[in-house]
């Protein structure tokens, strides 16, 4: 999904993605979780990789989206309005109970769990600025990591030492404890995803009226365009083995989740065709599952939430 006019197009349907949920570790590699409004509300479902056997596992009236697995595969951090505000929550996979981690005015979205499982980075909009914040996994010690008017899409490096993020000045990385940011590219890259080997970043770029997935080395070199389609392709998520990338695409109308080999030699294959909007895939690390968000709203509103908070 994309957000505001940050980069036009895709950013405008990013915000409202629903998502999250959890499965036991044993079911992780054979189950996909996603959110759908097929019953009239954004609910969390689980299904087989081929889309079969979908069932509602959340049964909650609130909107939940922006999922990320804890390294142990037993918790999912996500954004939710279940307490009346857009906050970061954590869901216990085994008992399906959620707890609120942030209590800030404004919007707290797009959490990213540190590899150690001890910390969470997230994007926070307070009405005047959009910054990357970090906090302990229990919600304590929350505070801004970045300066400037707009920074978001945090993605924690595999060794836990740095956090990649997007801003109005391009794609950057910064030390997990702060410090001077390093600019990788000046492109208006969004939805950053760090490869499992820690050597590459995938992200989406809006240009020439469309949005596509790109991959580059973490030193900013070796930029490669992975998708080339007139439709919008965005929100990349690496497979645990680093061989594939799941992403959201509007190439067939609406929004669906596709998977493509990282070498880009074969055509992407759709793994969802729900008739609603499917997006925000989050491929778990070994032992977890693929999360996807599905929202029954028009593509034009796909990113309204982030849009209203981005300038």
N, C-alpha and C positions, 0 to 999 in steps of 0.2 A: 504494500500500500504506500501511498506516498503522502506527503503532507501538504501543506499550504502552497503558496506560490513560491516557496523556497526554491523549488526547481520546477515549478509549474506542474503540468501533467500529473504524473504519478503521485507526487506529494499531495495532491488534492484528494486522493482516496485512501490515504494511509491511515489516518487516525482511527477510524472505527473498527478496527479489527478485533474480533473477539477471539478468545482462545484460552487454551490451557486445559490441563487436567493431567491425570496421572494414572499410571498403571503400575502394577507390581513389576519388579525388575524382570521376573521370568517371562512376562508377556511383552516386554519392551520391543524386541526385534520383530514381533509378529503383529503388532497393533499400532494404529495411528490414532491420535486424539485430535479432535478439532471442535470448533464451535459452529453451530448452525441455528438459523431461525426457522427451521422447517416446521416447528411446532408453535411458531408465533413469537418466540423470544430467543435471545441469544443464549443458547445452552451448550454445554460441553458434551461431546459424544466421543465414543471410541468406535473404531471400525478396523476391519482387516485391511492390509495394504492394497487389496484390489477394490476397496470401497464397500465390501459386503459386511453384513452383520453389524451395522451401525446401531448404537444404542446410547441413550441419554444417561450420563453419569453425574451430571451436576445438579439439575433440577433447582436452579436458583434464579430468582427474578431479576437479578442485577446483571449488568454487562461485565464480562471478564475477558481480558485480551492481553497481548504482549507477553507471551510465556517464555520462560527460560528454566531449564532444569538445573537443580543442584548437582554437583559432581557425583554425589552418592546415589542419584536417581530416586531418592525418596521424597524430595520436595520440589515444588515448582514455584518460582517467583513470578508474579504477574501483576498487571494493573487491573483495578476493579473499582466499580462504583457501588459495591454492595453496602458500604457504610455512608452513602450519600455524597461522597466526594471521590475524585479520581486519585487513588492512592496505590502504593505498592503493597501487595499482600504475598503471603507464602502459603501454599497448600500442601498439607501432608498427604502423600499419595496413598498411604495405607488406610487412613480413616476418613479421607476426603474432607477434613476440616481445615478451614482457612483462618489465618490470623493477620491482622493489619500491622504493617511495619512502619509506614510513614504516616505522619499526621500534620500535613502542611496545607496551607491554602494554595489553591491553584491545581496544576496538573502534574502528577508524578507518573511517568510511563517508561516503557522500554527498559526493564531491568536486565542486567547482565551479571551472572554469578561469577565470582572469582574461582579459579581452579581449586583453591584450597577449601572452598565452601564457607569461608569465614566472613566474606564481604560481598556486598552487592553494589554495583554501579547502576545509576539510573538517570533518566533525563527529567529535569524539573523546570516547570514554567510557573513563575510567580506573578505574572501579569505585566512585568516590565522586562524581564530577561529570561533566557532559556539556557540552562547550564547543566553540565554533568555533575552529579553528586555521587558520593560514596557513603556507605554506612556499614556497620556490622550486620551480619546475617539476621540478628534478632531485632534490628531497627535502631540500635543505639549508635551514638557517635556519628550522626548524619551531618554532612556539610558539603559545600561546593568544592569541586576539584578544579573546574575551569573558570576563567574570567571571560569577559566579552559579552556581547548582546545575544549571541545564539550559539549553542553547542549541544549536540545530542547524539543519538545512535551509539551509545557506548558499547564497546566490544572488548572484553578482557583478553589479554594475550594468554597463550597456553602455559607460560611459565609464571604468570601472575605479576610480572614486573611492570607491565605497561597497559594502558587502556587506549584503544583507538577511538576516535570520535569524529563526527562531521561538524563543520561550522561554515559560516559565510565566507571564510577564508580558505576553504578546502578541507582535505582529509588530514588529520593530525594524529600523533600519538603523544601521550604524556605519562610520566611516571605514576604508578599507582598511588604513591604518596604525595604527588604533586611535583612541582618543578616547572622548568621551561618546556613548552610543547615543541615538538618537531613536526614541521609540515612535510607531508609526503607528496601530495599533489595539490594543484590549485583547483581541480575539477570540483564541481558541486556534487560530490559523491554522497550517497545516502545508504542507510541500512547496512552498516558494515558487518562483516562476518570474518572472523579470524580462522584460518585453516587449522586442522588438527595438528599439523607438524609445526605450526607457529611461523611458517616461512612466507605465507601469502595472505592477502586480504581480498575478499570479494565485496563488491558494492555495486550500486546502481547509479547510472548517470543519465540525466535528461539532456538531450541535444537533438536538434533538427526535428522537433515535434514528437519525439518518442523517448522511451527510457529503456536502457539495456543493461545487462550485467557485465561487469568488467572484473578482471583479476590482475593484481600486481604483487610484486614482492614487497615485503615490509620496509625495504629501503627506498621505495618509491619507483624503482625501475621495473622493467619487464612488463609493462602494461599490455594486457591482452583483452580484446573484446570477445566475450563468450557467446552472447546472444545477438542476433541481428534480425530484428523483426519490426514491422511497422506498429505492431501492438506494444503495449507497455509490459516490460519484464522487469521485475524488481524484487526486493526482499530475499536475497540469496541466503541459503543455509547449507553449510557443508555437511556431507555425510561423515560419519565417524572415521571411515577409512580414508577420507580425503579424495575419493575417486569421483564423487558425484556432487552436484549442487541442486538442491530443491529451491524453487523460486515461485513467486506469484506471477501469473501472466494473464493479460487480457486479449491475447491473440485470437481467441475463439469467441470473443464477446463475454461480458461479465468478467469474472476473475476466477481462475482455477490454479491449482498447484501442479507444477510440472517438475520433472527431474531431467537433468542433462549431465552427460559425462563431462568431467572437467576439461578433457582435451577438445571438446566441442565438435568432434567428428560426426557424431550421430545426432539426429533430430531430437529435440526434447520430447518427452512422453508425458501425457497428462495422467496424473494419479487421482485427481478429483474432477468430477463433473456433476456437481450436486444440483445445479440450477439456481443456486444462491451465489454469494460471493465467498470464495475460499481463498485464504491468504495467510500471510505471516507464518510461514513454516518455520519450525525450530527443530532441527535435527539434534537429538540428544547424543551425548557421548556414549561409548560402548555400555550396553546394559540398559539404556533408556529407549524412548520411542520418538517418533516424529510427531510434533504438535502442529496443528494447523488451525487457523481461525476462519470461520465462515460467518458472514454477516449478510442478512437479507436486506440490503439497502442498495440503492442505485449506485453504479460506479462513480458517478459524479460526487457522491458523498462519502466515498470509501475512506477518505482521510480527513474528514471534517474535524475530528477531535484534535489531531495534531495541528491541523490548519488553523484552528481558532487560537492556538497558542503560539504560533510561529509568525514572525514578522520578517 
